[in-house]
Amino acid sequence: MITCPSCKSQAIEGTFFCDNCGAPLVEITHDATDAEDTATPSTRVETPLDSNDATTLEPSATFGLRLVSTGDVISLQGRRRYTLGLALPDQAVVPDVDLSLFGAEQHGVSRIHTELRVKKNVFQAIDLESVNGTSLNGVHLKPLDPVRIQHGDRIQLGTLEFEFLTHTG
């Protein structure tokens, strides 16, 4: 067992985030390309993998999620990395996108559930060892294994289902 440095609760060895408060239990390192994740949006143009590919990122590109059950859209713009999950009161670490307004707790969404990111002009989804898992088009994702996603893909966090949207223009 390991002890959470934030709330002092016990967690199983190898756990990345505290189940009680959501704090990271291991030091997370990022490669050099991640330095731009927290940077202010810029007008830098990157060379796309394929100019006809909807997943290439341009300065005016946006991406987002449409809740399948209601059609509500969450627009994500200006960053290359977003964590999705459930924010609870007094939680030490909160997701970038709080899904509680969409019934996340009832749908089994974890506090820090999934990450959406753009890396080398490719959109990716990563399950962050969530309790109820993340699925892409009905296929369960392996935890911590980045998987390419594209416009129209269905992403399910627990039982909460979204359609991934991209737009450049």
TALINGI-V268080 format. One record per run of one state. SS is the DSSP state (~ for helix, > for strand, _ for the rest). FROM is the first residue (numbers start at 0). TO is the last residue. If there is no record, write none. Layout:
ss=SS from=FROM to=TO
ss=SS from=FROM to=TO
This chain:
ss=_ from=0 to=0
ss=> from=1 to=2
ss=_ from=3 to=8
ss=> from=9 to=10
ss=_ from=11 to=15
ss=> from=16 to=16
ss=_ from=17 to=22
ss=> from=23 to=23
ss=_ from=24 to=30
ss=~ from=31 to=37
ss=_ from=38 to=60
ss=> from=61 to=66
ss=_ from=67 to=71
ss=> from=72 to=75
ss=_ from=76 to=79
ss=> from=80 to=84
ss=_ from=85 to=95
ss=> from=96 to=97
ss=_ from=98 to=98
ss=~ from=99 to=101
ss=_ from=102 to=112
ss=> from=113 to=118
ss=_ from=119 to=120
ss=> from=121 to=126
ss=_ from=127 to=132
ss=> from=133 to=135
ss=_ from=136 to=137
ss=> from=138 to=139
ss=_ from=140 to=145
ss=> from=146 to=147
ss=_ from=148 to=152
ss=> from=153 to=156
ss=_ from=157 to=158
ss=> from=159 to=166
ss=_ from=167 to=168
